[in-house]
Amino acid sequence: MASSSTNARLTNPPPHLLSTPRPSPTSVANLRLPAADFPLLFKSNLFSSAELSSLRIRSVPVPVVFSDRRLLRSMKSSNVYVASDSMETEIGSQKLAKNPSLICAPVMADSVDKMVVETCKAQDLGADLVEIRLDSLKEFNPLEDLKIIIQKSPLPTLFTYRPKWEGGQYEGDEKERLDVLRLAMELGAEYIDVELQVASEFIKSIKGKKPANFRVIVSSHNYESTPSVEDLNDLALRIQQSGADIVKIATTAVDIIDVARMFHLTSNAQVPTIGLVMGERGLMSRILCSKFGGYLTFGTIESGKVSAPGQPTIKELLDLYNFRRIGPDTKVYGIIGKPVSHSKSPIIHNQAFKSVDFDGVYVHLLVDDLASFLKTYSSSDFAGFSCTIPHKEAALKCCDEVDPLAKSIGAVNTILRRQSDGKLLGYNTDCIGSISAIEDGLRRSSDPSSVPSSSSSPLAGKTVVVIGAGGAGKALAYGAKEKGAKVVIANRTYERALELAEAIGGRALALKDLDNFHPEDGMVLANTTSMGMQPNVNETPISKDALKHYALVFDAVYTPRITRLLREAEECGAITVSGSEMFVRQAYEQFEIFTGLPAPKELYWQIMSKY
């Protein structure tokens, strides 16, 4: 799909062909960065008129390139995409699907035969192109092996021969390495990746020899941090001046707010730009590149088999995050926590969004400082968040307005950004989620004495022991007290237990004394801490022997579904209620807050039944 093709028609030009950048969702007005990064400068402020003119002349009109051979071999109506914002392309009579960014699968096998197999797997999984990491090969005959890979790969090929000094494995002669990349170009590769340090000389050496359907990616990798906006712009300019067709900058996230600087870069790019932030804190840079103008993202064929830290799988991009549905207008939601990778929230919310055709994406957000995060991502694009451990109490202080229930509890687990004025509204769905789950569990009990009367809560009059005095503990304790229960707070730090107990009119207990606490039988136990959560699945807050005094045991942990606490409680004859019961209930309450639509409750239960 070279730019000169008479069969390709752009109904809307990509942003790098326009005289000015498209409006940035992370503009100076909307995206607040730490003071150390000011002044925020767009490229138009950094470049001279001559430089801008030069860069626009060099812009690549159609980013995705297929040879005629490859086009015929790999085109399917369901998986051929173009890489630019709001662009629709027709080749002959075939209309291609809209999608702003490509999925590139890194192939890092140690033999050519394995690489060819991996390229086929990548196509089956839905990738758009493959990155052939030549530095992973144990044996390599350039002329013969490059021909085999290029001819047998069902997808367009990007060849990378990464030296050790740029984070790769190659330690041989530099001239031989660059000769191999030139040979890949001559044999029909669609892309090669060359490092900025050697790019200028390399690009000069192929001047006048580049095929029409070939692009040079010039890359820079920072494995320690993410520079300031100004330094990123300077770096991008140096890469463009080296002769790059496509700019690639990969940095490392020390904090999740670092990703905002990369979004600023890609949103205002004048040429196709790959901007990715490595590490778990940089995950959303890989998922949201379609929204913020990135040329491509990397998706691995298998979990854990990554070419850079933090890469999701192709399956996760397509099935978990609905990558093909993400565009410039997509609203961003997410689960804020530390840790957060265990959360099933993106699984259920993204499927729910898709089921009602809601233009939103829900991502994992590993956040260290909640106030800093909310201040940085203050545009209307970042529309709502769920909060988990340890941010629920801090969330209360960060909101402009708080729902009365959440204010009474003293914790917020749901934040909505009001689109009319950008104010943050705080809610608590943990309370109704946990209490209704426990009530239903008691109603399922075969003991009629568990339910005082049809008109009152089955919790009325019961002693409810709540383990934990954090956000979830506060929500459950408040809800139980409202239902007429006698509430006891057990916490590692007795002072925190006492503070919560006094606030709700309950009793405090040090966690170490819980095993010996049994004023009566038939009590309810509710663990609201992360004890027993993966990977610490052998932890439990109470001895098995002490569980005989409880009629029902609830555990807010839902990974794993059956914790050690629940397993031992069931062995002692107690009714058990999994954290997934609370999780689903609070989640569909969140969905309705986020979207203003009725929640597809059956879908939520159906999804969680698999976990």
C-alpha positions as CSV (number, residue, x, y, z in Angstrom):
1,M,0.0,0.0,0.0
2,A,2.7,2.5,-1.0
3,S,1.8,6.1,-1.2
4,S,2.2,6.2,-5.0
5,S,-0.4,3.4,-5.5
6,T,-3.3,4.5,-7.8
7,N,-5.6,2.1,-6.0
8,A,-5.2,3.7,-2.6
9,R,-7.6,6.5,-1.7
10,L,-7.5,8.5,1.5
11,T,-11.0,9.8,2.4
12,N,-9.4,11.8,5.3
13,P,-5.7,12.7,5.3
14,P,-3.6,11.5,8.3
15,P,-2.6,14.1,10.8
16,H,1.0,14.4,9.8
17,L,-0.1,15.6,6.3
18,L,-2.0,18.5,7.7
19,S,-0.4,21.9,8.0
20,T,-0.9,21.9,11.7
21,P,-1.1,19.1,14.3
22,R,-4.6,17.8,15.2
23,P,-5.9,19.2,18.5
24,S,-4.2,17.5,21.3
25,P,-6.2,15.8,24.1
26,T,-3.2,16.4,26.2
27,S,-2.9,20.1,25.4
28,V,-1.2,22.6,27.8
29,A,-4.6,23.6,29.1
30,N,-5.7,20.0,29.8
31,L,-2.6,18.1,30.6
32,R,-0.8,19.4,33.7
33,L,2.7,18.2,34.2
34,P,5.1,18.7,37.1
35,A,6.6,22.1,37.3
36,A,10.0,20.8,36.5
37,D,8.8,20.0,33.0
38,F,7.6,23.5,32.2
39,P,7.5,25.3,29.9
40,L,5.4,22.8,27.8
41,L,6.5,23.4,24.2
42,F,4.8,22.0,21.2
43,K,6.9,21.1,18.2
44,S,5.6,24.2,16.4
45,N,7.3,26.3,19.1
46,L,10.5,24.4,19.0
47,F,11.1,24.3,15.3
48,S,12.0,27.1,13.0
49,S,9.8,27.7,9.9
50,A,12.5,26.1,7.7
51,E,12.7,23.1,9.9
52,L,9.0,22.6,10.0
53,S,8.8,23.0,6.2
54,S,11.5,20.4,5.8
55,L,9.8,18.0,8.2
56,R,6.5,18.3,6.4
57,I,8.0,17.6,3.0
58,R,9.5,14.5,4.5
59,S,6.3,13.2,6.0
60,V,5.2,9.7,5.0
61,P,1.8,9.9,3.4
62,V,0.6,6.3,4.0
63,P,2.3,4.7,7.0
64,V,1.4,1.1,6.4
65,V,3.2,-0.5,3.5
66,F,2.5,-3.8,1.8
67,S,4.2,-5.2,-1.3
68,D,1.8,-6.4,-3.9
69,R,2.9,-9.9,-3.0
70,R,2.3,-9.4,0.7
71,L,-1.0,-7.6,0.1
72,L,-2.4,-10.5,-1.9
73,R,-1.1,-13.0,0.6
74,S,-2.2,-11.5,3.9
75,M,-5.2,-9.3,3.2
76,K,-8.4,-10.2,5.1
77,S,-11.3,-7.9,5.5
78,S,-11.2,-8.4,9.3
79,N,-7.6,-7.7,10.0
80,V,-6.1,-5.2,7.5
81,Y,-5.7,-1.8,9.2
82,V,-4.2,1.6,8.4
83,A,-2.1,3.5,10.9
84,S,-3.4,7.0,11.1
85,D,-6.1,9.0,12.9
86,S,-9.6,8.8,11.6
87,M,-8.5,7.4,8.2
88,E,-10.3,5.1,5.9
89,T,-8.5,3.6,2.9
90,E,-9.8,1.7,-0.1
91,I,-7.6,-0.7,-2.1
92,G,-9.5,-1.5,-5.3
93,S,-13.0,-2.3,-4.1
94,Q,-12.0,-3.5,-0.7
95,K,-12.7,-1.1,2.2
96,L,-10.4,-1.4,5.1
97,A,-11.4,-1.0,8.8
98,K,-10.7,2.2,10.6
99,N,-7.9,1.9,13.2
100,P,-5.3,4.5,14.2
101,S,-2.4,2.2,15.2
102,L,-0.9,-1.1,14.3
103,I,-0.1,-4.2,16.4
104,C,3.5,-5.4,15.9
105,A,4.4,-8.8,17.2
106,P,8.1,-9.2,18.3
107,V,9.6,-12.5,17.1
108,M,12.6,-13.6,19.1
109,A,13.1,-17.3,18.3
110,D,16.6,-18.8,18.2
111,S,16.2,-20.3,14.8
112,V,14.8,-19.2,11.4
113,D,12.4,-22.1,11.2
114,K,10.9,-21.2,14.6
115,M,10.7,-17.5,13.5
116,V,8.6,-18.5,10.5
117,V,6.3,-20.5,12.7
118,E,6.0,-17.5,15.1
119,T,5.1,-15.1,12.2
120,C,2.2,-17.5,11.3
121,K,1.1,-17.5,14.9
122,A,1.2,-13.7,15.0
123,Q,-1.1,-13.5,11.9
124,D,-3.5,-16.0,13.5
125,L,-3.7,-13.9,16.7
126,G,-4.5,-10.7,14.7
127,A,-1.1,-8.9,14.5
128,D,-0.6,-6.4,11.6
129,L,3.2,-6.9,11.2
130,V,6.1,-8.8,12.9
131,E,9.3,-7.5,14.3
132,I,12.1,-10.0,13.5
133,R,14.7,-9.7,16.2
134,L,17.8,-11.0,14.4
135,D,19.9,-10.6,17.5
136,S,18.0,-13.6,19.1
137,L,19.2,-16.1,16.5
138,K,21.9,-18.6,17.5
139,E,23.0,-19.2,14.0
140,F,22.5,-16.8,11.1
141,N,23.3,-16.9,7.4
142,P,22.1,-13.4,6.3
143,L,21.5,-13.9,2.6
144,E,19.7,-17.3,2.9
145,D,17.9,-16.7,6.2
146,L,16.6,-13.2,5.3
147,K,15.1,-14.6,2.1
148,I,13.4,-17.4,3.9
149,I,11.8,-15.1,6.5
150,I,10.7,-12.4,4.1
151,Q,9.2,-15.0,1.6
152,K,7.5,-17.1,4.2
153,S,6.2,-14.5,6.6
154,P,2.5,-14.0,6.1
155,L,2.8,-10.5,7.5
156,P,4.9,-7.4,6.7
157,T,8.3,-7.6,8.3
158,L,10.2,-5.2,10.5
159,F,13.9,-6.2,10.9
160,T,15.7,-5.3,14.1
161,Y,19.3,-6.3,14.8
162,R,19.7,-4.7,18.2
163,P,23.2,-4.3,19.6
164,K,24.0,-4.8,23.2
165,W,24.8,-1.1,23.7
166,E,21.1,-0.4,22.9
167,G,19.6,-3.2,25.0
168,G,19.8,-6.0,22.5
169,Q,21.9,-9.2,22.2
170,Y,24.2,-8.5,19.2
171,E,27.9,-8.1,20.1
172,G,29.6,-8.5,16.7
173,D,31.1,-6.2,14.1
174,E,29.0,-3.0,13.7
175,K,29.6,-2.8,9.9
176,E,28.4,-6.4,9.4
177,R,25.3,-5.6,11.5
178,L,24.4,-2.6,9.3
179,D,25.1,-4.6,6.1
180,V,22.5,-7.1,7.2
181,L,19.9,-4.4,7.6
182,R,20.7,-3.0,4.2
183,L,20.4,-6.5,2.8
184,A,17.0,-7.0,4.4
185,M,15.9,-3.8,2.6
186,E,17.1,-5.1,-0.7
187,L,15.4,-8.4,-0.3
188,G,12.0,-6.9,0.3
189,A,11.6,-6.1,4.0
190,E,8.9,-3.4,4.6
191,Y,10.7,-1.8,7.6
192,I,14.0,-1.9,9.3
193,D,14.8,-0.4,12.8
194,V,18.2,1.4,13.2
195,E,19.4,3.1,16.3
196,L,19.8,6.9,16.4
197,Q,23.5,6.7,17.2
198,V,24.3,5.2,13.8
199,A,21.2,6.3,11.8
200,S,22.6,9.3,9.9
201,E,25.4,7.4,8.3
202,F,23.2,4.4,7.6
203,I,20.5,6.4,5.9
204,K,23.1,8.2,3.8
205,S,24.4,4.9,2.6
206,I,21.0,3.9,1.2
207,K,20.1,7.2,-0.3
208,G,18.6,6.6,-3.7
209,K,18.3,2.9,-3.1
210,K,15.2,2.7,-1.0
211,P,12.2,0.8,-2.5
212,A,9.0,2.7,-2.6
213,N,7.3,0.4,-0.1
214,F,10.2,0.6,2.5
215,R,10.5,2.7,5.6
216,V,13.3,3.3,8.1
217,I,12.4,3.5,11.8
218,V,15.1,5.3,13.8
219,S,14.9,4.4,17.5
220,S,16.1,5.6,20.8
221,H,15.7,3.7,24.1
222,N,16.0,5.0,27.6
223,Y,15.9,2.1,30.2
224,E,16.1,4.4,33.2
225,S,13.6,7.2,33.0
226,T,11.4,9.4,30.8
227,P,12.8,12.8,29.9
228,S,11.0,16.1,30.1
229,V,8.6,17.2,27.4
230,E,11.2,19.6,26.0
231,D,13.9,16.9,25.9
232,L,11.6,14.4,24.3
233,N,10.8,17.0,21.6
234,D,14.5,17.7,21.1
235,L,15.1,14.0,20.8
236,A,12.3,13.5,18.2
237,L,13.7,16.4,16.2
238,R,17.2,14.8,16.1
239,I,15.7,11.5,15.0
240,Q,13.8,13.3,12.2
241,Q,16.9,15.2,11.1
242,S,18.8,11.9,10.8
243,G,16.5,11.0,7.9
244,A,14.0,8.8,9.7
245,D,10.7,7.9,8.0
246,I,9.3,6.9,11.4
247,V,10.4,8.1,14.8
248,K,10.6,5.6,17.6
249,I,11.2,6.6,21.3
250,A,10.9,4.1,24.1
251,T,11.5,5.3,27.7
252,T,10.9,3.9,31.2
253,A,8.2,4.9,33.6
254,V,9.4,5.8,37.1
255,D,5.9,7.1,37.8
256,I,2.7,6.7,35.8
257,I,2.6,10.5,35.2
258,D,5.7,10.0,33.0
259,V,3.4,8.6,30.3
260,A,1.7,11.9,30.0
261,R,4.9,13.4,28.4
262,M,4.9,10.6,25.8
263,F,1.2,11.2,25.0
264,H,2.1,14.9,24.5
265,L,4.8,13.9,22.1
266,T,2.8,11.5,19.9
267,S,-0.3,13.8,19.9
268,N,1.6,16.6,18.3
269,A,3.9,14.6,16.1
270,Q,4.6,15.9,12.5
271,V,5.7,12.5,11.2
272,P,4.7,9.0,12.1
273,T,5.9,8.4,15.7
274,I,6.1,5.3,17.9
275,G,6.1,6.5,21.5
276,L,6.1,3.9,24.2
277,V,6.9,3.9,28.0
278,M,8.3,0.7,29.3
279,G,7.4,-1.0,32.6
280,E,4.1,-1.7,34.4
281,R,3.6,2.0,35.1
282,G,3.9,2.6,31.4
283,L,1.3,0.0,30.3
284,M,-1.3,2.5,29.2
285,S,1.1,4.0,26.7
286,R,0.9,0.7,24.8
287,I,-2.9,0.4,25.0
288,L,-3.8,4.0,24.3
289,C,-1.4,4.7,21.4
290,S,-4.4,4.7,19.1
291,K,-6.0,7.5,21.0
292,F,-2.9,9.6,21.2
293,G,-1.5,9.3,17.7
294,G,1.0,6.5,18.1
295,Y,2.0,4.7,14.9
296,L,2.1,1.2,16.5
297,T,2.3,-0.8,19.6
298,F,3.9,-4.1,20.4
299,G,1.9,-7.2,21.4
300,T,3.6,-10.4,22.2
301,I,2.6,-13.8,20.9
302,E,2.9,-15.5,24.3
303,S,2.6,-14.0,27.8
304,G,6.0,-13.2,29.3
305,K,7.9,-13.6,26.1
306,V,8.6,-9.8,25.7
307,S,11.2,-7.8,23.8
308,A,10.8,-4.9,26.3
309,P,9.3,-4.6,29.8
310,G,5.6,-4.1,30.1
311,Q,4.4,-5.5,26.7
312,P,0.9,-7.0,26.7
313,T,0.0,-9.9,24.6
314,I,-1.8,-9.6,21.2
315,K,-4.7,-11.4,22.8
316,E,-4.9,-8.9,25.7
317,L,-4.7,-5.9,23.3
318,L,-7.5,-7.3,21.1
319,D,-9.8,-9.2,23.5
320,L,-9.2,-7.5,26.9
321,Y,-8.7,-3.9,25.9
322,N,-10.7,-3.9,22.6
323,F,-7.7,-2.3,20.9
324,R,-9.4,-2.0,17.5
325,R,-12.2,0.1,19.1
326,I,-9.9,2.7,20.6
327,G,-9.8,6.1,18.8
328,P,-9.2,9.8,19.5
329,D,-12.7,10.2,21.0
330,T,-12.5,7.1,23.3
331,K,-12.9,7.9,27.0
332,V,-10.4,6.5,29.3
333,Y,-11.3,4.7,32.6
334,G,-9.2,2.6,34.8
335,I,-8.5,0.8,38.1
336,I,-6.1,2.8,40.3
337,G,-4.2,0.7,42.8
338,K,-0.9,-0.5,44.1
339,P,-0.6,-3.4,43.4
340,V,-3.1,-3.5,40.5
341,S,-2.1,-6.1,37.9
342,H,-4.3,-8.8,39.6
343,S,-7.5,-6.8,39.1
344,K,-10.3,-8.3,37.0
345,S,-11.9,-4.9,36.6
346,P,-10.6,-4.3,33.0
347,I,-12.0,-7.7,31.9
348,I,-15.5,-7.0,33.0
349,H,-15.8,-3.3,32.3
350,N,-14.3,-3.5,28.8
351,Q,-16.6,-6.4,27.8
352,A,-19.6,-4.4,29.3
353,F,-18.6,-1.3,27.4
354,K,-18.4,-3.3,24.1
355,S,-21.7,-5.0,24.8
356,V,-23.6,-1.6,24.8
357,D,-21.3,0.0,22.2
358,F,-20.0,2.5,24.7
359,D,-16.8,4.3,23.4
360,G,-14.6,3.8,26.4
361,V,-11.6,1.7,27.4
362,Y,-10.7,0.6,30.9
363,V,-7.1,0.0,31.9
364,H,-4.8,-1.0,34.8
365,L,-3.3,2.0,36.4
366,L,-0.4,1.4,38.8
367,V,-0.4,4.7,40.8
368,D,2.0,5.7,43.6
369,D,0.6,9.2,44.3
370,L,-3.1,9.6,43.7
371,A,-3.2,13.4,43.9
372,S,-0.3,13.7,41.4
373,F,-2.0,11.3,39.0
374,L,-5.3,13.1,39.0
375,K,-3.7,16.5,38.7
376,T,-1.6,15.3,35.7
377,Y,-4.4,13.5,33.8
378,S,-7.0,16.3,34.2
379,S,-8.5,16.4,30.7
380,S,-12.0,15.2,30.0
381,D,-10.4,12.2,28.1
382,F,-9.7,10.6,31.5
383,A,-13.3,10.2,32.5
384,G,-13.5,8.0,35.5
385,F,-11.6,5.7,37.8
386,S,-12.1,2.8,40.3
387,C,-9.9,3.0,43.3
388,T,-8.6,0.0,45.2
389,I,-5.9,-0.6,47.9
390,P,-4.3,1.7,49.1
391,H,-6.0,4.8,47.6
392,K,-9.7,4.7,48.8
393,E,-9.2,7.1,51.7
394,A,-6.9,9.4,49.7
395,A,-9.5,9.5,46.9
396,L,-12.0,11.1,49.3
397,K,-9.7,14.1,49.8
398,C,-9.0,14.4,46.0
399,C,-12.6,14.8,44.9
400,D,-14.3,18.1,44.5
401,E,-17.7,16.7,45.5
402,V,-18.5,13.5,47.4
403,D,-21.7,11.5,47.6
404,P,-23.2,11.5,51.1
405,L,-22.8,7.8,51.6
406,A,-19.1,7.9,50.6
407,K,-18.6,10.9,52.9
408,S,-20.2,9.0,55.8
409,I,-18.0,6.0,55.2
410,G,-14.9,8.1,54.8
411,A,-13.7,6.3,51.6
412,V,-14.2,6.6,47.8
413,N,-13.8,3.7,45.4
414,T,-15.4,5.4,42.3
415,I,-14.4,8.7,40.7
416,L,-16.3,10.3,37.9
417,R,-15.1,13.4,36.0
418,R,-18.1,15.6,35.3
419,Q,-17.7,16.5,31.6
420,S,-19.3,20.0,31.9
421,D,-16.7,21.4,34.3
422,G,-14.1,18.7,34.9
423,K,-14.8,18.4,38.6
424,L,-14.2,15.0,40.3
425,L,-17.2,13.4,41.9
426,G,-16.6,10.6,44.5
427,Y,-18.8,7.6,45.2
428,N,-18.6,4.4,47.2
429,T,-20.0,1.2,45.7
430,D,-18.1,-1.1,48.1
431,C,-20.7,-0.7,50.8
432,I,-23.7,-1.9,48.8
433,G,-21.6,-4.6,47.1
434,S,-20.3,-6.2,50.3
435,I,-23.4,-5.9,52.4
436,S,-25.7,-7.3,49.8
437,A,-23.3,-10.2,49.1
438,I,-23.3,-11.1,52.9
439,E,-27.0,-10.7,53.2
440,D,-27.6,-13.0,50.3
441,G,-25.2,-15.5,51.8
442,L,-27.2,-15.5,55.1
443,R,-30.5,-15.8,53.3
444,R,-29.1,-18.9,51.5
445,S,-28.4,-20.4,55.0
446,S,-30.4,-23.5,55.9
447,D,-30.6,-22.1,59.5
448,P,-33.9,-20.1,59.7
449,S,-32.6,-18.3,62.8
450,S,-30.1,-16.5,60.6
451,V,-32.9,-14.3,59.3
452,P,-34.7,-12.4,62.0
453,S,-37.7,-11.5,59.9
454,S,-38.7,-11.0,56.3
455,S,-38.8,-7.2,56.8
456,S,-35.3,-6.7,58.3
457,S,-31.8,-7.4,57.3
458,P,-30.4,-10.8,58.2
459,L,-27.5,-8.9,59.6
460,A,-29.7,-7.2,62.3
461,G,-28.6,-8.2,65.8
462,K,-25.6,-10.2,64.6
463,T,-22.0,-9.6,65.7
464,V,-20.0,-8.7,62.6
465,V,-16.2,-8.8,62.9
466,V,-14.5,-6.7,60.2
467,I,-10.8,-7.4,59.6
468,G,-9.1,-4.2,58.3
469,A,-9.7,-0.5,58.9
470,G,-8.9,0.7,55.4
471,G,-11.3,1.9,52.7
472,A,-13.1,-1.4,52.2
473,G,-13.2,-2.0,55.9
474,K,-14.8,1.3,56.5
475,A,-17.5,0.7,53.8
476,L,-18.4,-2.7,55.2
477,A,-18.4,-1.6,58.8
478,Y,-20.6,1.4,58.1
479,G,-23.0,-0.8,56.0
480,A,-23.2,-3.5,58.7
481,K,-23.9,-0.9,61.4
482,E,-26.7,0.7,59.3
483,K,-28.2,-2.8,59.0
484,G,-28.4,-3.2,62.8
485,A,-25.3,-5.3,63.4
486,K,-23.0,-5.1,66.3
487,V,-19.6,-4.3,64.7
488,V,-16.1,-5.2,65.9
489,I,-13.1,-3.9,64.0
490,A,-9.9,-6.0,64.1
491,N,-6.8,-4.5,62.7
492,R,-3.0,-4.9,62.9
493,T,-2.7,-1.4,64.2
494,Y,-5.0,-1.2,67.2
495,E,-5.2,2.6,67.0
496,R,-6.7,2.5,63.5
497,A,-9.2,-0.1,64.6
498,L,-10.2,2.1,67.6
499,E,-10.6,5.2,65.4
500,L,-13.0,3.4,63.0
501,A,-14.8,1.7,65.9
502,E,-15.5,5.0,67.6
503,A,-16.6,6.6,64.3
504,I,-19.4,4.0,63.8
505,G,-20.1,3.1,67.4
506,G,-18.5,-0.3,67.5
507,R,-15.7,-2.2,69.3
508,A,-12.0,-2.3,68.5
509,L,-9.7,-5.3,68.6
510,A,-6.0,-5.9,67.8
511,L,-5.7,-8.5,65.0
512,K,-3.3,-10.6,67.2
513,D,-6.2,-11.1,69.7
514,L,-8.7,-12.2,67.1
515,D,-8.1,-16.0,67.6
516,N,-9.2,-15.7,71.2
517,F,-12.2,-13.5,70.6
518,H,-15.5,-15.5,70.7
519,P,-18.1,-13.8,72.9
520,E,-20.8,-15.9,71.1
521,D,-21.3,-18.4,68.3
522,G,-22.9,-17.7,64.9
523,M,-21.0,-14.5,64.3
524,V,-20.1,-13.1,60.8
525,L,-16.4,-12.6,59.8
526,A,-15.5,-10.2,57.0
527,N,-11.9,-9.9,55.8
528,T,-11.4,-6.6,53.9
529,T,-7.5,-6.7,53.8
530,S,-5.4,-8.1,50.9
531,M,-4.2,-11.0,53.1
532,G,-4.4,-14.2,51.1
533,M,-4.4,-12.4,47.7
534,Q,-2.2,-13.8,45.0
535,P,0.7,-14.4,45.2
536,N,0.4,-14.7,49.0
537,V,-2.2,-17.4,48.8
538,N,-1.1,-19.2,52.0
539,E,-1.8,-16.2,54.2
540,T,-4.9,-16.1,56.4
541,P,-5.9,-13.5,59.1
542,I,-7.2,-16.0,61.6
543,S,-6.6,-19.6,62.7
544,K,-8.8,-22.4,61.5
545,D,-9.8,-23.4,65.0
546,A,-11.2,-19.9,65.7
547,L,-13.5,-20.2,62.6
548,K,-15.9,-22.6,64.3
549,H,-17.5,-19.6,66.1
550,Y,-18.6,-18.0,62.8
551,A,-21.8,-18.8,60.9
552,L,-20.6,-16.9,57.8
553,V,-17.2,-15.9,56.5
554,F,-16.7,-13.3,53.8
555,D,-13.4,-12.5,52.1
556,A,-13.1,-9.4,49.9
557,V,-10.1,-11.0,48.1
558,Y,-11.2,-12.6,44.8
559,T,-7.9,-13.6,43.4
560,P,-8.0,-16.5,44.1
561,R,-11.7,-17.0,44.2
562,I,-11.4,-19.5,47.0
563,T,-8.8,-18.2,49.5
564,R,-7.3,-20.2,52.3
565,L,-9.6,-18.3,54.7
566,L,-12.7,-19.4,52.8
567,R,-11.5,-23.0,52.3
568,E,-10.8,-23.4,56.0
569,A,-14.1,-21.7,57.0
570,E,-16.1,-24.1,54.8
571,E,-14.3,-27.1,56.4
572,C,-15.5,-25.7,59.7
573,G,-19.1,-25.6,58.5
574,A,-19.5,-21.9,57.9
575,I,-21.3,-20.3,55.0
576,T,-18.7,-18.7,52.7
577,V,-19.1,-15.7,50.5
578,S,-16.3,-15.0,47.9
579,G,-15.0,-11.6,47.1
580,S,-16.2,-12.0,43.6
581,E,-19.8,-11.7,44.9
582,M,-19.0,-8.2,46.2
583,F,-16.8,-7.4,43.2
584,V,-19.5,-8.0,40.6
585,R,-22.1,-6.0,42.6
586,Q,-19.9,-3.0,43.2
587,A,-18.7,-3.2,39.5
588,Y,-22.1,-2.9,37.9
589,E,-22.9,0.0,40.2
590,Q,-19.7,1.7,38.8
591,F,-20.7,1.0,35.2
592,E,-23.9,2.9,35.7
593,I,-22.0,5.8,37.3
594,F,-19.5,5.8,34.4
595,T,-21.9,5.5,31.5
596,G,-25.3,6.6,32.8
597,L,-26.7,3.4,31.3
598,P,-28.3,0.3,32.9
599,A,-25.6,-2.2,33.7
600,P,-25.6,-5.5,31.8
601,K,-25.7,-7.5,35.1
602,E,-26.1,-10.9,33.6
603,L,-23.0,-10.3,31.5
604,Y,-21.0,-9.3,34.7
605,W,-22.0,-12.5,36.4
606,Q,-21.3,-14.6,33.3
607,I,-17.8,-13.2,33.0
608,M,-16.8,-13.6,36.6
609,S,-18.2,-17.2,36.7
610,K,-15.1,-18.1,34.6
611,Y,-12.7,-16.9,37.3
